[in-house]
Every structure is written in structure tokens, then in C-alpha cells.
Amino acid sequence: MHILKNPNFDFVRWKWHAIALSWVIIGAGLLLIWKSGLPRGVEFSGGSIVIVKFAQTPDLDRIRGTLPNGGSNAIVQSYGAPANNSVMIRVHTTGAEAGQGLSATADATVAALNQAGLGPIRATPFCAPGESNCIVGTSIVGPTVGAELQRRGILATVFALAGILVYIAFRFRFSFAVGAVVATIHDLLITLAILAFFRYELSLNVIAALLTLTGYSMNDTIVIFDRIRENTRAMRRDNIGTIVNAAVNQMLDRTIITGGTTMLSVVALYLFGGEVLKGFAFTMIIGIITGTYSSVFIAAAIVVIWQGKGPQAPMKSAPAATASPVAAGGGAVAKKSGKRRAS
């Protein structure tokens, strides 16, 4: 299937513009994170999550005002479809380490809603089908567990990048490995910057999305790198910029189709997947965009900058060229005829 007929865009020409744009976004995001911090979900900071289903449309501001300390240490947001009249209340821990303390926080949240006349809310057992003014579910995470989850999330990302670097250096060239890893780090930083702009919480779902988009971006990058390797055999007299441009244009249809179909699925998940999956879906949307962008403008640009403008030799993994039987036979005939002339 062809979307573009014989594309011939000069992507390498815009490499410095793309790198400058990325630095602007990353710099602004890091500045915002440094000044305001990146909101952390209850999974990392510790605390309680209470999901309450009301009989009527809930007033989020009124609910927030009834919570202890005026809701300054809580996040109140709609949960699920608007017709469900459900609200998710996230209360971050303020030093309570024991599970009993966090459980008491959840009980105090329900008690505050009842005292404000928003109930009566039945805390236990959970809501029956069709019931309202009850608890849909609760989740309690201690801060010690949250710190351990944060450490493991960082280690998972670091080990994934290290494995990618080793694999691509072995499979292609070291310059390709550097380009792929730089592009992946670029994707992570861009995504974190945009999450900070929109004040999305860093939760386990978001970490899962970050690791998923790492693999997605790397897949697109490797496909382009493989085409670059093939082009170095047929275009040995050309410089690396021409070879990269040809490879990206040759894979452009595939990139558009893959990114477009994946984007449709993730947008559907964002719109209809519910409140719990919104952070995951939003992170994936940003990751697909920046992953496709970085495969074309960042990873390939690093390879061009690293290898310079000279003619390219075939890669080590490319099969060595052998003389054809016709050419070999012609050489043998020439040798025989030369001997005859000499005689």
C-alpha cells in the first residue's frame, strides 16, 4: 500500500532545526519540573485512593472543600463515564507509614463526606450493581512501597536502554547504537516535559506507557537503520546524508501506516478507556508522535553527524562482494589468449 508516490523529502537538511526544537521543549519541561516538580501518583508517594459513587451528579469543588485540611493534600476528579456519578479521591500520605494509618485516612475521607451531607455513604461492603452512595473501591499504598516502586521503575528504564545500546552496536554500528539510545532518551524527556505541562501524575500506568513507547520508538528506528544498511551496499559512492534520506523516504509509507493505526487505537483508549487508563493513553499518544519524529530527525541525524559526509563502506554484517562466474571466466580466457600471443 502506497500513500505517497515516490517521496523525496530532504529530512537531513532539517536535522539541526529539529534538534534545536527538541532542546527548547526539553529545557522548558525540565525547568518546570525543577520549579514545580512532577506530580507523583499515590503508587509512588504513598496514600489512599477512594472511589465513591453518588446518587446525583457530584460537585467536585464541594467534595474537595469537605476533606481534611480543605483538600490541600488531595486530588478530586471524575471517574469513569459521567452517567456513573463517580468520583476518585486521592489523598497523599503526610507521614503515616503504617497500613493502619493509611486505612484511617480512607475512613476519615468517607466520614468527612457524610458529615458534609453528601451521603449517607456506605463504606462496606462495596457497591452492588445499580447501587449509589457507596464505595466503588479503595487502594492503599505505603510510602515505603512507593519508594521501592519508583526505584524499580528507574532501574527498568536504565536496563532497557543499556540492552538496546548493546544490541544495536552488535547488530549495526556503534554510531547507530548511539543514535538509537539518544533518540530514546529524547523521547522519554519530551514525554516527561509534556506530562509536566499538562500536570499528569507519574503513576505505574505512566511508567508502563514510557517503557512501551521505548520499544515502539526503537522498532521504528531499527527498521530505518536496516534500510540504511541495505542502501550502503547499493549507494557506496554516496555520502551518508544521501543514504539516510533515501532510507527514510523509502520507509515513509510504512512509518505513516504504523503510526496512524497505532494512534487510532490509543486515541480510542483515551476517549473510552476510563479515568484509570487516561494517563497511560495520553503518554502513549505523545510517545507515538515523538517516537516517529525522533526516528526520522534525531536517530538518523546522529548517524549523519557521527559519520560525516564521506563515501560509505558496506557494514561488517553485509556479505562480501564476489566476482561473477562470467567475469572470472573472462579473466581466464584473457590469460590464455595472452599466453598464445606471447608464444
Buried (B, 14 or more C-beta within 10 A) or exposed (E): EEEEEEBEEEBBEBBEEBBEBBEEBBEBBBEBBEEEEBBBBBBBBBBBBBBBBBEEEBEBEEBBEBBBEEBEBBBBEBBBEEEBBBBBBBBBBEEBEEEEBBBBBBBBBBBBBBEEEBBEBBBEEBBEEEEBBBBBBBBBBBBEBBEEBBEEBEEBBEEBBEEBBEBBBEBBBEBBBBBBBBBBBBBBBBBBBBBBEEEBBBBBBBBBBBBBBBEBBBEBBBBBBBBBBBBBBEBEEBBBBBBBBBBBBBBBBBBBEBBEEBBEEBBEBBEEEBBBBBBBBBBBBBBBBBBBBBBBBBBBBBBBBBBEEEEBEBBEEEEEEEEEEEEEEEEEEEEEEEEEEEE
